Amino acid sequence: MKKFLVTGGAGFIGSNIVNSLLEQGAKVSVIDNESSDAHEEFFWNKEAQNYHLDVTDYEKTRELYENTDFVIHTAAEARIQPAIINPLLAVKSNVLGTATVLQCSREAKVSRVIYSSSSSGYGKNLTPNSEDQADDCLNPYSVSKIAGEKLCAMYSELFGLETVVFRYFNVYGKNQPLKGVYAPVIGIFLRQFLSGEPLTIVGDGTKKRDFTNVEDVVRANLLACRDELEDYKFGTTINIGTGSNYSINEIAQMISSHTVYVPDRIGEAKETKANISKAKKVLGWEPTVHLNDYLKNELIKINLLAKSK
Ligand SMILES: NC(=O)c1ccc[n+]([C@@H]2O[C@H](COP(=O)([O-])OP(=O)(O)OC[C@H]3O[C@@H](n4cnc5c(N)ncnc54)[C@H](O)[C@@H]3O)[C@@H](O)[C@H]2O)c1
């Protein structure tokens, strides 16, 4: 039986990965320090071996990597605006955190590390974003995530540690963050719609994002743990997105006409959209969930809930 260690496994993406691995009968350990303030509750799965620890704590975590086949590293300060407010924490969790995960993995002879990076590394590049575009980091979050990518590439080159680097494009779905003003837009809009509040559109609502369902992100992580990856150089980035995008105004229109505009935020790109041909080739991966269908289902659930009250 393969053994997995999932960092950040009590958070949004990590918990979905943990649940899926456990459903498939894998042995799973989780490290999370519950530092994200984007969740009302964390998503620990009791079937896993759970450790409330900081990934930067080399002394306390290093033994947890022993006898592990795959490390799936999702732990991070995962949002742009909190990282602009507190760059030092973001750099500590995301850069020192990733360095510690890689070093512990190397020492424990882990077979492969899968790293969750971010489309924010594309900055102001023109879309569609492909992996050969130059990095353009507009904020501390993006710098810290791309530094993590470079550490992965270096550990693969210098130490022969197999790393797979994913750049996710705006992820939404089950267990998504709902709390506070900096939660991702899909979660905030659904929360606001549910409680009868206006949807808060940041800036003029014309920023466009490629929205990716967490189920598809989980599948990419599982595929990355297969022995054979087609024509892949370890440590290089792979986009995980859908190849289409929507403006924030368009998302709001799919949910409610009750909207209000709030001031724009610094440090955020105008548009993202993934070129996903590398993911198709290396992993045989394609997105399967469409945002439109997801939102329709969520709105049906919310309306049914309202009627039952
Ligand atoms: N959600 C997205 O749209 C998105 C897009 C691109 C990349 N990513 C990346 O995916 C990963 C997961 O993001 P998410 O949306 O699930 O965020 P999340 O905040 O829901 O999950 C991250 C988890 O990591 C934990 N954590 C943070 N710092 C830690 C530390 N130092 N030690 C131990 N645990 C720590 C948090 O408590 C949280 O449970 C992150 O690396 C993020 O940068 C996310």
The ligand as a Gaussian input file, in Angstrom:
#p B3LYP/6-31G(d) Opt

LIG

0 1
 N       -7.186000      27.918000      -4.062000
 C       -6.647000      28.377000      -5.195000
 O       -7.349000      28.957000      -6.042000
 C       -5.189000      28.171000      -5.475000
 C       -4.679000      28.603000      -6.704000
 C       -3.327000      28.422000      -6.964000
 C       -2.520000      27.783000      -6.048000
 N       -3.033000      27.392000      -4.863000
 C       -2.143000      26.735000      -3.905000
 O       -2.754000      25.542000      -3.467000
 C       -2.374000      25.286000      -2.114000
 C       -3.603000      25.042000      -1.250000
 O       -4.394000      26.216000      -1.247000
 P       -5.857000      26.235000      -0.616000
 O       -6.689000      27.095000      -1.466000
 O       -6.284000      24.854000      -0.308000
 O       -5.578000      27.047000       0.733000
 P       -6.043000      26.743000       2.233000
 O       -5.649000      27.933000       3.029000
 O       -7.449000      26.292000       2.260000
 O       -5.123000      25.506000       2.618000
 C       -3.785000      25.648000       3.010000
 C       -3.619000      24.905000       4.316000
 O       -2.250000      24.999000       4.687000
 C       -2.186000      25.240000       6.064000
 N       -0.903000      25.927000       6.335000
 C       -0.541000      27.177000       5.978000
 N        0.701000      27.444000       6.388000
 C        1.140000      26.322000       7.011000
 C        2.342000      25.977000       7.662000
 N        3.357000      26.847000       7.741000
 N        2.448000      24.735000       8.210000
 C        1.420000      23.845000       8.138000
 N        0.259000      24.128000       7.533000
 C        0.123000      25.343000       6.983000
 C       -3.387000      26.091000       6.396000
 O       -3.776000      26.004000       7.753000
 C       -4.439000      25.498000       5.447000
 O       -5.195000      24.491000       6.084000
 C       -1.531000      26.459000      -1.666000
 O       -0.188000      26.104000      -1.814000
 C       -1.884000      27.556000      -2.659000
 O       -0.829000      28.465000      -2.826000
 C       -4.351000      27.559000      -4.550000

